[in-house]
Amino acid sequence: MSAEPRLARVAAAIADPTRARVLARLLDGRLHTAGELATHAGVSAATMSAHLKLLVDEGLARVRPQGRHRYFGLADGDVAHALEALLRVADGRDAGPASDLRRWQKPEMRGLRHARSCYGHLAGELGVRWREALLAKGWVTAAPDGRYELSDTGRDALAELTPHGFAETGRLLYDCVDWSERRDHFAGPLAVAWLASLVDKGWMRRVAESRELTLTPIGKRWLEGWSRGGGK
């Protein structure tokens, strides 16, 4: 008998409801303790420990020891994008533009649609608008090979807006299909640095136990004006 296909093992790891809740939680791009994840999923610490071991063994999650604690996150961006794709498939089970629009107009979904984290970068309506604004300003240009490059103006402006900096190696930005908008937002190291900067500045605030992000009053005045074409 041939060995079990790797895809089948990974699919089985994701399919368990508790592990699916954990993976969806880790899509916020942050690291969480086993205790936090156990509380979120509503299971015991021992049960969560077994689930996390399987996720790490299958390459879906990673663990980072620090002092007496162990923090868990998604293994990498490929896992995050695969999960986002599965969410889009699951979301389309009763497909059709009308049903999809109704779902995202529900009060409990409007915040997630407006702005949320997607493995550390900005997604939702604001994420799509940020991508469009960067291209419209000429700060980012599409290269013939499908990559995105920073213009000199964009490099200077974004360096100022992301004080922690970003390493200009590999793909700084790349497209990620937005789960709710069905259009692209930007992923990549620069997109992660941008969201981290917004949170550090107090312009965006994370909603507890959710991937949802909210604009603070000062953030709304600055960011929404900027994404419409204003700002620097």
N, C-alpha and C positions, 0 to 999 in steps of 0.2 A: 504494500500500500504506500502511495506517495505521501510525503510529508504534508501537513496541513498548510495551505497557502498563507503566506504572511498577511495578505489582505484580509483573510477571514479572521485571523487572530486580532488584528487591529480593529476590524469592524465589531467583533464581539466585545472588545474592551470598551468601545464607545457606546455600544447598545445598552449596557446596563443603566437603568434610570439614575441610580446614585452617581455613577461615574459620569454620566452625561451632565448632571447638575454641576458636578465639580469642574468639568471641562468648560462648561458655559461660564462658570464663575471666573475661571482663570483667563478667559478671553479679555478681561479688563487690563491684562498686561502686567499686573502687579503680582508680588509674591505673597503667599498666604501660609499660615501655619496649619498643621493638621487639625488642631483644635478649632480654628476658625472655619475650616472647610467642613468639619463634622457638624458644627452648629448650623452652618448654612444648609447642609443636606439633611439635617435631622436624624443623624445616626450616631452611634457610640464612637468613642475614640478608637477602640480596637477594630471596629468595622471599617472606619475610615482609613486606618493604617494599612489594612489589607488592600483596600481599593487603590490607595496611592502607590503601594508597592507594585501592583500590576500595571498601573499607568506609566510608572517610571520604567519598568522592565520592558514594556512594549514601545518605549520611545515617544510616548505622547506627553509626558511630563518630565520635569527635571527637579532636582532637589539641591538646595544650597544650605549647608550647615553653617550656622553662625552662633558661636557661644553654645548655650544650652538648647538653642532652638534649631529647627529645621524648617526651611521655607520652600514652598512648592510653587512652580509656575509651569506654563506650557513649555514644551521642549524647544520650540523655535517658531519662526514665522510660517513655515510650511504647514505645521500642525494647525496654527490659527486660521490660515486661509482655507484649509480643508474643512475645518469646523464651520466657518462662515458659509462655505459652499453648501454644506449639509443643512444649515439653517435655512438657506434660500430654497433648497429642495423641499424641506419640511414645510416651509411657509407657503409653498405653492401647491399643497395637496388638494386644496379646493380652488385651484387656479382661476385666474381671470382678473383683469384690471380692476373691475368693480369690487370684487371680494377683497382683493389686496388693499385697495384704498380704504375700504371700510375698516379693515383690521387696524391699519396704522392711524386711523382717526379716532379710535377708541381712547378715552381719557387716559387709561393706564399705559398706553403705548406712545402717546404724543411726545413725551419727554425723551424717550429712547430714539424716536425718529428725528427729533431736532438735533440732538448731540449725544454721542456716546463714545466710549473708548473701544477700539478694535485692536487688541494686542499692543496697546501703548500709543496708538495714533488716533487722530480725531476722525470719527465717522458720523453718519447721519447727514441731515441737511447742511449743517455747518461744515462738515468735512468735504462734501461735494462743492460747496461754495468756495472754500479755501483753495481747492485745486483749480477751480475755474478762475479765481482771482489771480493766483500766481501766474497762470498762463496769460491772462489778459494784460497784466502789468508788464509782461516780458521778463519777469524775474526768473522764470523757468521756461526752457525751450525744449521741444521734442527733437531728438537727434534722429538721423536717418535710420539707425539700427534699432529704433524703438526705445532707446534709453532717454532719460531726461537729464538735461544739463542746466547748471546755474549760469545766468548771465553775470557780468561783473557787478551790475547794479543790484541784482538779486542776492548775490553773495554778500555784499556789504550790508544790505538791509536786513537779511535774515540772520546774519551774524550778530547784529545789534538786538534783534528780537529774540534770539536764543542765547542768552548770556553764558549758559553752560557749554555752548559750542557743540559742534558735530564734526565727526571725522569725515573728510572728503575722500573716502575710499569705497570701492565697489559701487553698488547702486544706491545713490542717495535717496532717490524717490522712485517708486514704481506704482503702477495702477493696481487698485484693489476694488473689485466690484462691491458696491455698497448694498448690504442686505435689504434695507428698506427703500432706498432711492432707485435701485436698479441702474445706477450710473457709477462711474469711478470716483473714488476718493484716493488720496495719496497715502501710501504706506512707505516704510523705509526709515533709515536712521534720522534723516532730517525731519520727517513727520513726527517721529517719536520725541525728538528734542523740542519741536514746536509745542506739542501738547504739554510736555513736562514744564515748559516755560510758562504757558498760560496758567497752569495750576499753581506754580511757584509764585507768580505775580499776584495771585488772588483774583485773576480774571475769570477763571472757571473753577467750579467746585464739584467734587465727586459726590454722588448720591450713595449713601450707605447701602450695602448689600445689592448693588446694581451696577451695571456698566453706564448708567445714565450720567450725563454731565450737565450742569446748569451754568449759565452765564451769570456772574455777579453784576450788580448795576454798573460798576466801572468797566467791567469787561464787555457788557452789552453795548455801552456807548462807543467804546473803541473798536471792538472786533467786528460788530455788524456794520459799522460805517466803513471800516477798512475793506471788508469782504465785498461790499457793493462797489468798490472802486475808489473809496476815499483813503485817508491815511497816507502813510509815507510812500 
